[in-house]
Amino acid sequence: MDFYLIALIGLILSFLAVFFLMPPYIKALKNHNINQEVSEYALDEYKAKAKTPIMGGLLFVVLPVIVFIIINSKALKDPAAMMVVTSYVLFCVVGFLDDFLIIIRKNNEGLSPKVKLLMEFVFAILVFIIFRSTLSFKIDVPFIHNTIDLKWFIYLPLIILMFLGEANAVNFTDGMDGLCAGVSLISLLGFMIVLFVKGQYNVFILSSCIVGGLIGYLYYNHFPAKIFMGDSGSLALGGLFSAIALITNAEIALLLIGGVFLGEMFCVCLQLSCVKLFKRRVFSYTPIHYAFVLKGLKETTVVKRFYLVTAICVVLGVIIALV
């Protein structure tokens, strides 16, 4: 069977699995009071979402991976595919622990930032150790048709920076109904083009399964959201994008394909730095998507505009990845 047909089957099965299992999953979460705990610093209009169930990300992580293994079991022998699956699942574990602590403590304090970063640091190194032979240690430089061949002791810090940066950048983007899932979906579609052109067909099939899962999740997460992905989903997606960028030598292109994520993280870091150093804010609120709401835009309008910006970034990122 041709890989693109397997990919289509994976997309459909993953979509159906998430779509039909989500309602009973949401009901079970509500019955056990597994809800979002909103920070005391959240905007007033978002405090009303305090009782929305979280950990929706578990379904679009676990179900697509199961579908992928069932329909394409030969991929278990493909180190590149296994590296992406491993990264996706490991960073989901970090997010799950964070969500679990939020639920248990009944506040918005999950894992401490230090513990969360330490776990991500360890998992990034673990991925490098297990799949070292899969990585080329080369970075493609766009437009000049050249590559930079790095030593492992230089490449490893780059991997760690990518995983930690991307995972937390996606996490910052999660905050409005349909925002993170939609931006991630558009970004993943861009990466699928890169995967296809570079012959990473097993990872293409995996990505297709995840696209199906994200579409199924987004049906319940669009405004007004019935469930949130939580860190279980956002950190997993960050791990996914980083791993795909590594196996396709698209590390530089990731900066654009994940441009919205990078922008969100940059604004947060800039805001925190200025407040700490100069006791002044640069933006009215961060993550930056909330600042647009404060300026009078509707949440749905902000989300749609972020989709548009993401689409533009993805087109540019794909061009850079393939030049």
C-alpha positions in Angstrom: 0.0 0.0 0.0 1.3 3.4 -1.0 2.4 5.6 1.9 0.1 8.5 1.0 -2.9 6.1 1.3 -1.7 4.9 4.7 -1.3 8.5 5.7 -4.8 9.3 4.6 -6.2 6.3 6.5 -4.2 7.4 9.6 -5.6 10.9 9.4 -9.2 9.6 9.1 -8.8 7.0 11.9 -7.1 9.4 14.3 -9.8 12.1 13.6 -12.6 9.6 14.2 -11.0 8.2 17.4 -10.5 11.7 18.9 -13.8 13.0 17.7 -15.9 10.2 19.1 -13.9 9.5 22.3 -13.7 13.2 23.3 -17.3 13.6 24.5 -17.2 10.7 27.0 -13.7 11.8 27.9 -14.9 15.4 28.7 -17.8 13.9 30.7 -15.4 11.8 32.7 -13.1 14.7 33.4 -16.1 16.8 34.6 -17.3 14.0 36.8 -13.9 13.9 38.6 -13.6 17.7 38.7 -10.5 17.7 36.5 -10.8 21.3 35.4 -8.7 24.3 34.5 -7.5 26.3 37.4 -7.1 29.9 36.3 -4.3 32.1 37.7 -5.2 35.0 39.9 -3.3 37.2 37.4 -5.5 36.1 34.4 -7.7 38.6 32.7 -11.2 38.8 34.2 -12.9 37.6 31.1 -10.8 34.4 31.2 -11.6 33.6 34.9 -15.0 32.4 33.7 -13.2 29.4 32.0 -12.0 28.1 35.4 -14.2 25.0 35.2 -13.4 23.9 31.7 -11.8 20.4 31.7 -8.1 20.1 30.8 -5.7 17.4 29.6 -7.5 17.2 26.2 -4.0 16.9 24.8 -3.7 13.4 26.0 -6.1 12.2 23.4 -4.4 13.8 20.4 -1.1 12.4 21.7 -2.0 8.9 22.6 -4.6 8.0 20.0 -2.7 9.1 16.9 0.4 7.3 18.1 -1.6 4.1 18.6 -3.2 4.5 15.2 0.3 5.1 13.6 1.7 1.9 15.2 -1.2 -0.2 14.1 -1.4 1.0 10.5 2.4 1.3 9.9 4.1 -1.2 12.2 7.2 -1.3 10.0 7.9 2.2 11.2 9.0 0.7 14.5 12.3 -0.1 12.8 12.7 3.4 11.5 14.9 5.4 13.9 13.7 8.7 12.6 10.1 7.9 13.2 10.8 6.4 16.6 12.8 9.5 17.6 9.8 11.7 16.7 7.4 9.4 18.6 9.6 9.3 21.6 10.0 13.1 21.8 6.3 13.5 21.4 5.5 11.1 24.2 8.2 12.2 26.6 7.3 15.8 26.5 3.7 14.8 26.9 4.7 13.1 30.2 6.2 16.3 31.5 3.0 18.2 30.6 0.8 15.4 32.2 2.7 15.7 35.5 2.3 19.5 35.4 -1.5 19.2 34.7 -1.9 16.4 37.3 -0.3 18.6 40.0 -2.6 21.5 39.1 -5.6 19.2 39.4 -4.5 17.8 42.8 -3.5 21.1 44.3 -6.6 22.9 42.9 -4.5 25.9 41.9 -2.6 27.0 38.8 0.8 25.9 40.4 1.9 22.7 38.7 5.5 21.7 38.4 7.9 24.4 39.5 9.6 26.1 36.5 13.0 24.7 37.6 11.6 21.1 37.8 9.8 21.4 34.5 12.9 22.7 32.8 15.1 20.0 34.4 12.8 17.3 33.1 12.8 18.7 29.6 16.6 19.1 29.8 16.9 15.4 30.8 14.5 14.2 28.1 16.3 16.2 25.4 19.6 14.6 26.4 17.9 11.2 26.5 16.6 11.6 23.0 20.1 12.6 21.8 21.7 9.6 23.5 19.2 7.1 22.2 19.0 8.4 18.6 22.5 9.9 18.2 23.2 7.7 15.2 20.0 9.1 13.5 21.2 12.7 13.6 23.6 14.2 11.1 25.1 16.9 13.2 24.7 19.2 10.2 22.7 22.4 9.8 21.5 23.5 6.4 22.2 27.1 5.7 19.4 28.5 3.4 20.1 30.1 0.0 23.9 29.6 0.0 23.6 25.8 -0.6 26.0 25.0 2.3 25.9 23.1 5.5 27.6 23.6 8.9 29.0 20.3 10.2 29.0 20.5 14.0 30.7 18.4 16.6 28.5 16.5 19.1 29.4 18.7 22.0 28.2 21.8 20.0 25.2 20.0 18.5 23.9 18.7 21.9 23.4 22.2 23.4 21.6 23.2 20.3 19.2 20.2 20.6 18.6 21.0 24.3 17.9 24.7 23.4 15.5 23.7 20.6 13.5 21.3 22.7 13.3 23.5 25.8 12.6 26.6 23.7 10.0 25.2 21.4 8.1 23.2 24.1 7.8 26.3 26.3 7.0 28.6 23.3 4.1 26.4 22.3 3.0 26.3 25.9 2.9 30.2 26.0 0.7 30.1 22.9 -1.9 28.0 24.6 -4.4 30.4 26.2 -7.3 31.1 23.9 -9.9 28.9 22.5 -8.6 27.2 19.4 -5.4 29.2 19.3 -2.6 26.8 20.1 -4.3 23.8 18.3 -5.0 25.8 15.2 -1.5 27.3 15.0 0.0 23.9 15.6 -2.1 22.3 12.9 -1.0 24.9 10.3 2.7 24.5 11.4 2.5 20.7 11.2 1.0 20.8 7.7 4.0 22.9 6.7 6.4 20.4 8.2 4.6 17.6 6.3 5.6 19.3 3.0 9.2 19.2 4.2 9.0 15.6 5.3 7.5 14.6 1.9 10.2 16.3 -0.1 13.0 15.0 2.1 11.7 11.4 1.9 10.8 10.9 5.6 7.7 9.0 4.7 7.1 7.2 8.0 7.3 10.5 9.9 4.9 12.0 7.3 2.4 9.2 8.1 2.8 9.9 11.8 2.3 13.6 11.2 -0.8 12.9 9.2 -2.2 10.9 12.2 -1.5 13.8 14.5 -3.2 16.2 12.1 -6.3 14.0 12.2 -6.1 14.1 16.0 -5.7 17.8 16.1 -8.7 18.4 13.8 -10.8 16.2 16.1 -9.6 18.0 19.2 -10.1 21.5 17.6 -13.7 20.7 17.0 -14.2 20.7 20.8 -11.6 23.4 21.5 -12.8 26.2 19.2 -14.7 29.1 20.8 -16.4 28.5 23.2 -14.0 25.7 24.2 -15.4 22.6 25.8 -11.9 21.4 26.8 -8.3 22.6 26.9 -5.2 20.7 25.9 -3.2 21.6 29.0 0.5 21.2 29.2 0.0 17.5 28.2 -0.7 18.7 24.7 1.3 21.9 24.4 4.6 20.5 25.6 4.1 17.4 23.5 3.6 19.5 20.4 6.8 21.4 21.1 8.7 18.2 21.4 7.2 17.0 18.2 8.2 20.1 16.2 11.7 20.0 17.5 12.2 16.4 16.6 10.8 16.9 13.1 13.1 19.8 12.6 16.1 17.8 13.7 15.5 14.8 11.4 14.9 17.1 8.4 17.9 19.4 9.1 15.3 22.2 9.3 16.5 23.8 12.5 16.7 27.2 11.0 13.4 26.8 9.2 11.8 25.9 12.6 12.3 29.6 13.6 9.8 30.6 10.9 7.5 27.6 10.8 7.1 28.0 14.5 7.3 31.8 14.1 4.2 32.6 16.2 5.4 30.4 19.0 8.8 32.1 18.9 7.1 35.5 18.9 5.0 34.6 21.9 8.0 33.4 23.9 10.1 36.4 22.9 7.4 38.8 24.1 7.1 37.0 27.5 10.9 37.0 28.0 11.2 40.6 27.0 8.4 41.6 29.4 9.9 39.7 32.3 13.3 41.1 31.7 12.1 44.7 31.5 9.9 44.3 34.6 12.8 42.8 36.6 15.5 45.2 35.4 13.6 48.5 34.9 10.3 47.9 36.7 8.5 48.8 33.5 6.3 46.8 31.1 6.8 46.8 27.4 3.4 45.3 26.6 0.1 45.7 28.3 0.0 42.0 29.0 1.8 38.8 28.1 1.5 36.2 26.5 1.0 38.8 23.8 -2.3 37.4 22.5 -4.0 38.7 25.6 -2.7 42.2 24.9 -4.8 42.4 21.7 -7.9 41.5 23.7 -7.1 44.4 26.1 -7.0 46.7 23.1 -10.6 45.7 22.2 -10.3 42.9 19.8 -12.5 39.9 20.2 -10.9 36.6 21.1 -12.0 34.9 17.9 -10.6 37.8 15.9 -7.2 37.5 17.6 -7.2 33.7 17.0 -8.0 34.1 13.3 -5.3 36.7 12.8 -2.8 34.5 14.5 -3.8 31.7 12.1 -3.1 34.1 9.2 0.3 35.1 10.5 1.1 31.4 11.1 0.2 30.6 7.5 2.6 33.3 6.2 5.4 32.2 8.5 4.9 28.5 7.5 5.1 29.4 3.7 8.4 31.3 4.3 9.7 28.5 6.6 9.0 25.8 4.1 10.7 27.8 1.4 13.8 28.2 3.6 13.8 24.5 4.5 13.7 23.3 0.9 16.0 25.9 -0.7 
